Every structure is written in structure tokens, then in C-alpha cells.
Amino acid sequence: MEIKKKPAIELPTSETLSVLDQNEPQNGIEVICRIRPKFVGENYVNYTIIDKRLDIYETNNDNEISNQKTFTFSQIYDQNSTQKNLHQEYVIPMIKDIFEKQKGGLVFTYGVTNSGKTYTIIGNQEAPGILPLTLQTLDKIKTAFLLNKTTIEIDGQVIKIGESPYDDYVLKEVNYTFQSFEIYNEEIYDLLANNKTKLQLKEIYDKKCYVKDAVEKEINTNQQFKDLLQKALTNRQMGETTLNNQSSRSHTIFKIQISFLYQQDQYTIQKKQTICIVDLAGSERTKKAETQGSQLTEACNINKSLLVLGKCLKQMRCQNESEQNNRIPFRECKLTRLLCEYFTEENKILMIVNVRLTGDDIEETLKVLHYGALSVNVNLLKSKIYDNTLSYNQRLQINQSQLVTNDSKQKKVPKRNAKEIIRRAKMLVQNTTQHMLFQQTIQDSFVKDLISTVKQQQARLKQFGGLDDELFYPPTLESDYRLQKSLDKIQSDKSRQASIDILEQDGSIQLSQVNNLQINNQNANFQEEIPQRKSYIYNEPIFYNEQNQEAINNENLQINQLKLSEIQEENQNINSIKEQTFNYYDEQEDLMNGLKQLDLEQIDEQSDDSKQQSKSHFINSNYNQENNINILNKSSNQVIQEHLINCSNQKHQQNHFDQATNTTPYDEMKKKLFGQLFEQELLKHQQEKDKFKQEVMQKLFDDDELQNLIEKENKEELMNLEDSAKKQQQRNIEKLISSNHKSDLKIINESDKEHDSSGEKINQQQKSPPKKKKQTKKKGKSRRR
Ligand SMILES: Nc1ncnc2c1ncn2[C@@H]1O[C@H](COP(=O)(O)OP(=O)(O)OP(=O)(O)O)[C@@H](O)[C@H]1O
């Protein structure tokens, strides 16, 4: 295989690298430089450290400085620095942030081979490195927590423990688990497994990756941890190069997961934070390290992933905040895929640049220093890592899974993967929609029932009173009409008698005296309400002629008899109306009872009120009719007419129509009544809906049930989805082939192979399953060859 030589890197000038203002607060990546002690026989180049600045220079024979390179870091640790210095100043604050600010942390070393990376991370018996010191610190914190202490002081720094970020929830448990993998030749191996097998990298949402089927061990004692670390180090891929007889040939990742369990009554919230410590393999020039054969392949892979890491850092550094959605090539190798979740503001990152300043390979060291210095204070990404390579389906998956996660925050959420989350969300939506439709049907039928009830009532009202709007008032027109008829008849009788008088007594009769109708002022209340229902007064006629006395008396008697029979008839009519009205009330009461069953008590109250009103109204009118037949001589036609008009106006005003609001009392009552009905019904409906939703949520998170359901119902769907994912993969490959991105092909093909994440599957379920399942693989392989 021919390896193209890269052109030598042109080192930046000292001005360009002294970019870091020493007083500037550091919110981004912290980069510290650690210089390894000089071993016997090694020649170190000239260098000086001034605070956070490292100057590397050459001197000529006259001791003049030339070719000076300056690099500035967050901190520089010289040859005399100890493991404890570093841990105390940078790692303990990181642990403090995990407990106090719920921030995760990433520590990684970067440097050429034999520069002290492994020493910094692991150390030795006498000088344990960052990893064992971290575990010791965590152990101390847990002990303090179990002793119910709220703070602990470690190396002069106070760490608060037991604080809860959730109101009313208290921290109940703190637990640690440990995982360890190595990435060797772009394959992931579990360092805690008994048999060395390749593991797969799986992506969930938010670009978070996890190593599928990786062993995760709980750590309860320091001894447990020591045993696990020993196992991991034994399983680690080591090799001997000319530069280091114990050289790490792989990137080793140690993950300590700290899980917090918060509790309030029966509810629990589990929150996990990770501190990830990475010992990267050394960057080295293959020629210098005299690597060949399999070691050459190793070196190529190591250099490639370090190159990708450098590219990611460079991209992050180049883009400002508004451009954060630009592509950062995290997906180009497994190392960056695994680490990318830490490059967000929710985490702290510490990069340790390890250097040995030996003159013979200073060029390589200068490159490392260059990249390290440029990474100082690089802004971390906003909470989500976006990547243009992330498919639409995967983003969709992120959104959906986050929706469900938010919804279920208050409950203890069982461990689940994205596939399950999406299925649950789908089920929830489906069930809720069905329920809504069901509820809509109920609501519709309720409205229909109500309308038919109202129509029924109106029909009955028409039967009794003929007025649609007088639901709560007695029908009055019928009786009014009959009274008026009787009155007219009596009037005509009186006119007839007057005519007789005129004929018999030469017209000497005074017409004004036979105008017998008068409104009885004593009955003002009654008359104002229903003016048609007038009581009438009959004046005894004056006799002018003795001879006609008998005839007149007879006539008078007849009139009286007539009057009496009219009154009797009227009384009968009124009684029958009264009876009908009370029947109507009974019926109305039945109707009201019917409505009452719909839980509508308001109707009943209104009905009772109006019934009471109407009953008293009838009692009054009846009393007036029977007891107020007086004969008065005072009024005239004009007075009567004026009064009638007045009363009529009053009736118009009072009798059920409000001109200001343009409504009748019935309208008002109807509005109020049905408003209440609907309000009540909607409230009931809402409550039912909430209850139903709760039940659905309950079921949704009942894992066993759901699992069964998912397995039974979605087996076929799953297969389709898998096929679709592969089809998608094939399309990607074809696209790449056509655009001749041969170098990228291998990377993407392999990463796609692993990225059969459920997000893609979800969208593809709408498409038909692809048939060329095997062909896809073949094509990928042949391209790689
Ligand atoms: N600060 C230090 N103090 C004392 N010894 C050190 C220090 N740093 C490194 N060493 C020693 O230097 C040697 C090389 O260190 P180490 O193995 O950590 O290098 P490395 O960068 O991990 O190399 P590689 O990338 O090849 O694995 C080891 O023997 C280690 O003990």
C-alpha cells in the first residue's frame, strides 16, 4: 500500500498562537499542557514556561534566541508536577460540577507516543493517575453521603452533596458503575468482558452513542474498582515500538456513570451523569516509530481517528455561535462518535496535551502543541449536537423521544431504547385520537338529545299557549280572548238597552251614564300585568218612565241573567285554563326531571321559580275576577281608551321582551341554562379525557405489557423497517459512488451498517420494504475492495 506523504505543516507564528488572554474566563474546552520529565539520555530542546505560556526556541553560538514558538494553554505543568496537582486543580472541580450542577465530564490526553499519556491517566502504584484518583474521590463522597453529610471537603475544595435539582424531591441514592472499551483498528472491544469480542456502536437520540452489550459493573468498594481496572489494563492492546516498549496501540475509554435517585413520595427520578476518561493512543510518525505490517495498519488507524478529532475541534473553533448547526464531522470515526455527546455545554472537557521535548522528534511535538493551543477555550456546542449527516428520520426520532421523555418526567421511567419510545408515543397518539373521536360522538349525541328535548318542550308550549318563548310563563292569550268576547257581548246588550230607553222615553237618556265599563283602580296590579283581563262595572240604569218600568225591569233581569251566565262561563273557562296550566306544569316538571337526569340541577331551580311566579299570578287574577265587580260612574270612554293603551304598552314592556337587550327572559334563561349545561358537560368531558390520558400513560409505561404488545403487533413492521433501513443504506452508497467519494465510502458504509437506529425505521415504515437486502451488503463490500 502506498502511503502519500503529507506536506510538512507550516507552523504558525508566535503571534497567531498567543491568542488566549490570560485573564479571560474560560467557559469552553480547557487545555492543559504537561511536560514529561527528561529521561537519561534524552536531549530536550530549549524551552521556558512563563505562567501559561510555553516558549520553544533555538539558540545560536552567540546565545541569541531564534526560531521561537509560543503556545498558550489554560495551564502548564512542568516536569516536576505531580499527579495530585493535576487532579486537585482540574479533576476535583469537574467532580464538583457533577454533584452540584449536574454536568458531565470528559478528560482526554493528546500527544505523541511515549509522552506520558497513560502515566497521567492510569499512573502507577506510587503515583496513581487521574482515573484511580477520581474513583477515590467518588468513594469519599459516597461515604459522606451515606453518613448523611451534606458537604465534604476534598483537597481544600468543598463539594455539596445531597442537593436536589427538583423541587420537593430528595436525593435518596448515589451509585457508580464502570465500563471500559478500547477502539483498536476501528473496532470496539469490551475490556471488562471475559472473552474479547467486537461490540457494536449504537446511536440513540441526540447523537448519543452507546456500546451495545457492553459489560457495566457496579462499583461499591475501592477494591472492586482496582480489580476491574486491572482486568481492563490486562485486556488492553499493547505493543512494543522503538519509542515505547509499553505503547498503547488503541484508544482506551473508561466510563464512570454516577446515577442519582431522587424521590418524592412514590415518585422517583433517576438522573445519570458520566465522567469519561480517555487515554488516547499516541500520534506518531510511522517512519520514526519504524512501524511495519500490522503495526503500520494500527498506526494508520490511530492517526486517522486523531485526525478526525482534530478536524472536529478545528470545526468547532472556526464556527461562531450562530453557525453551530454546521457540520462537525463527529461521525467520521468511532472515537469521535463515542465522545461527541460530551462536546456540549452540559459537560466540561479537559484536554491534556502531553509532551516530551526531545529534540529528535520536536516537529511532531510542535504539531501537537499547535493543535492543543488552538483548542483552548473552544466553545462547546449548545445542548444538542447537530450534524448535517444526521438524517431527517433521526432528527424526527430525537423530537419524538424527547416529547415522551418530557411527558414522563414525573414518573419512574423504565430503561428503554429509542425504538420503544417511538412505539409508545405512536400508541399514545393512536389511543388518544380514538378516545377523542369517541368523545366527539358522545358530545354530538348529547347535543342532539338536548335539541330534541327543547323541541318537544316548544311543541307542548304551542299546544297550551302558542308562544315559543314562554317556557316559564303561563299562557294568557286564551283567557284574555274569552274575557274580551264576554265584555263585548255585555257592551252590546247595554247598547241595546239604551236604544230601547231612547225609543221608549224620547231619547232623554244620558249616554255618558250608560258607559259602564271602568277600570277598577283597586286592581292595578292585575290590570297592569294583563290589561285585557279587565273587571267591568255595571251601573244600574236610571228609570225615567214609570210605564216602562216593568219592561225595563224584565230587560234588566235578562241582562243580569246574561251577565251572570257570562261570568259563570268565564269562571269555567278560567278554571279550565288554570287546570290546563297546572297540567302543563306537571308535564314541564316531568321534562325537567328528564333533564335533571343529565345532571342539570339549574333547570329545576329556574323552573320552580317561574312556576311559583305563575301560580301566584293565577291566584291573583282569579281573586280579581270573582271579587271586584263594582259599579262606578266616574270614567269616560276616553279615560278607558287611554288606560288601555297604557296598560298595553306596559304589557309590551314587561311581558317578556327587553328592548335594550333585544331578548326575552326566556332567551336569557335559555342562554344561561344551556351555557351551564355545556359547561358542565365539557368539564365532565375534560375530566374523563384527563383520566383516560392518565390511564393510557400508566399503561404505556408498564413495561411488561408493552413489551408483549410490541413484540406481538410489531414484528412484521420491524422487519419492514429493517429492510427499509438497508434500502436507505444502499441509496447512500449509490449516491456516494456516483459522486466518486471513494475515500469516504468505507467510513460511511460501515457507520451506516451500525446506524440502523430506530429513527430511520420509523419514517421508512410508510415505504414498501426493499427486496435487495443482500445485494446492499455485497455492493458495500465490493466498493471497499
Ligand atoms: N510525569 C511523569 N513522571 C514520571 N514518569 C513519567 C511521567 N510521564 C511519563 N512517565 C513515564 O514515561 C514512560 C512513557 O509514558 P507513557 O507510557 O505514559 O507514555 P504514552 O504517551 O502513554 O505512550 P503511548 O502513547 O505509546 O502509550 C513511562 O515509563 C512512564 O512511566
The ligand as an ORCA input file, in Angstrom:
! r2SCAN-3c Opt
* xyz 0 1
  N       5.198     12.781     34.736
  C       5.908     11.656     34.712
  N       6.693     11.329     35.728
  C       7.380     10.199     35.717
  N       7.384      9.305     34.714
  C       6.635      9.579     33.653
  C       5.854     10.753     33.585
  N       5.198     10.748     32.410
  C       5.547      9.620     31.788
  N       6.400      8.909     32.503
  C       6.971      7.649     32.099
  O       7.232      7.741     30.710
  C       7.031      6.497     30.081
  C       6.078      6.664     28.941
  O       4.894      7.129     29.425
  P       3.525      6.592     28.915
  O       3.565      5.141     28.706
  O       2.524      7.123     29.813
  O       3.510      7.294     27.509
  P       2.301      7.308     26.484
  O       2.175      8.666     25.990
  O       1.135      6.713     27.085
  O       2.836      6.431     25.317
  P       1.978      5.584     24.264
  O       1.188      6.544     23.502
  O       2.986      4.892     23.407
  O       1.177      4.642     25.058
  C       6.513      5.575     31.131
  O       7.565      4.761     31.589
  C       6.076      6.479     32.241
  O       6.214      5.891     33.499
*
